[in-house]
């Protein structure tokens, strides 16, 4: 009798995030002999259909990322119990905070053989100095410490700062963990192209969140334009109503009016977006390992980003891009202005960024490292 293939279950907050960041891994796992199941919160009918057409088994969860309601979280925990009992996975791979905390608790109670937890960045609640955010950070740290006790568990961190800060924050003294550099980039899909003609275009490819530095970017573009610098600033991404840091559409339109940036909304073809731009920018307050910067690197574009965890692990200052302090408009405007004025510098930085993407961030490498982790945990 042929043995059944091992079942791998991904638990993620939203289907769009899974498709954007984990789809190549799931496809590779299927080719490696796993029966792949995916459980997510928010999902459109088209997203579910695309996952099922790809051969995956889909499970819906009533997961609301922004909800701190204990009744909602209890209901989610019961849903996870139901899915885990039905799927009986050999390995469950949790991504983002709620799946990691509640999913690991469910997996421990139901004796799921192996758990992989991806901590894809510590987020704004960690870096913020607001008292409300500090209180939330304390409570989340307690939850991590209480729930991350599965006997066969590995935690994936995307950068060394997150690993150190997480261990200090949660006070977890013993934790099996690995470093895997983000979710990777398809270096065949993202490749260098000649810069377009015309006015220099600077693009921020991100969700429209305050902690992505969207307002600082708009102000920096406005500052340059007020000094007569010819520049076009693009904001490419959607608001995220479930995130408390999301800008609203009226707020984004106000940034357009006040500072002269242009908000183009969600972009379906990010590779084409970079081809149409001269500079990529992400003035974020903190990241895990930002996919947007990895893709910009592979596309051979010079980058301006902040000297914070995650961003500084993609960009080497003066080599593959320029690093500036977070939350500050003047240094951001100065760095963008420097690249606008020096096409040769843009070319040198973009060429080095492409080489680094090929060496460190290719999707094949990231997938191979993760599949090797699974095989060690069988």
Phi, psi and omega in degrees: 000133180284132179291145177290146178294147177296143182262129179247123181246122172265135174237117189224153185293324184213147183296321182298324180291319177299313182297320182289321191248339187233357184301313179300325178295315179297320179297317179293323178297321177298317179294332181279358174108005177275147167270113191263128174241146181227126176240125181222165168280235187314130179205136174275165179298322179295321179295316178298317181298318181295324179291320181290322177297326179288355176098011180266154175266120186256140178229129182270139177236144175274060185264120176247114188300320189272354186278127173257010181296121182297329178292321177297316181293325176295319179295321178296318179300318178295323176297319179296318175305313183297315180294316182295322178294321182289318185279321185052061185288149170283325178222136171242131183247108180266141178228132181080167198300303185297313176301321181296310185289302184287324180294320179292322176299313179296319181295324179292315182295322183268004176061041170298131189301321185213144182230132171244126180244123179260114174265096189267047180112146182270344169081176185292329179298336179278318186274344183288149176260000180295139183297323179297319179290324178297320178296317178297317180300320180296316181293320179294321177300319177298318181296317176302312184296325181285327190260335185277068184230022179292138185292336179233079186227139172233135178256129176264123170252152182263343176207161187291329179294317178299319179299311182295313182294322179297315181294321177291320183293312185275344184061029174280119188276332183225120184211122175284121186213160176222161173253123174230127191283075172077202183256002173081171180221143175280102186285354173273327178280322178257115184214157183293140173228156177300147177296146176289163175280178175087195182299141179297130182249128178245128185240138170252107179265100186194162167296149185277074181246145178300322183281003167272000179079025184297316182293317179299321178297313180301317180294323179295317177297318177299321178297316179295317180296324179293340179264007177089008179284130178277112182206145174244123179255123182248136171252112185246100180164167182257154167297163180230088187303335179281348181263126182296344179269004184290138169281149177269166178300316176300323179293322178291321177295326177294322176297321177300313183293316187283322189243354176082012173282169178232124178264119184253001177076198182295139180246122181283332183241089184290327178299316178293325178301314179293324178298330183272359183244165177257328186221140172254143184221138174214094182273049188289157177277332177186145180220170169276284167209097194295121179300324181300320180286326177294318178293319177298321178298312180298328179282358176073031179257139173295147188235140166244123180212181187263154182275066183229163177308142182092295180296315182288347177273349173263317187253128174264119186302128178079355181246306178246358180174190180239133177257139179227161177295146177287152173069012182240128185280315187300311178296327178295313178297320180297316181293317177298316179299323179297319179287326176300320185280349188226085179300326179297320177294318177303317181295317181295315180295317181295321179295316178293324178297318178298316180298321180291321178298317179298320185282327192240333193241009181299142185298325181298320179294315182296316179297316180299317180296322182287319178295325176296322177298315178302314184296328178289337186262356181298000000 
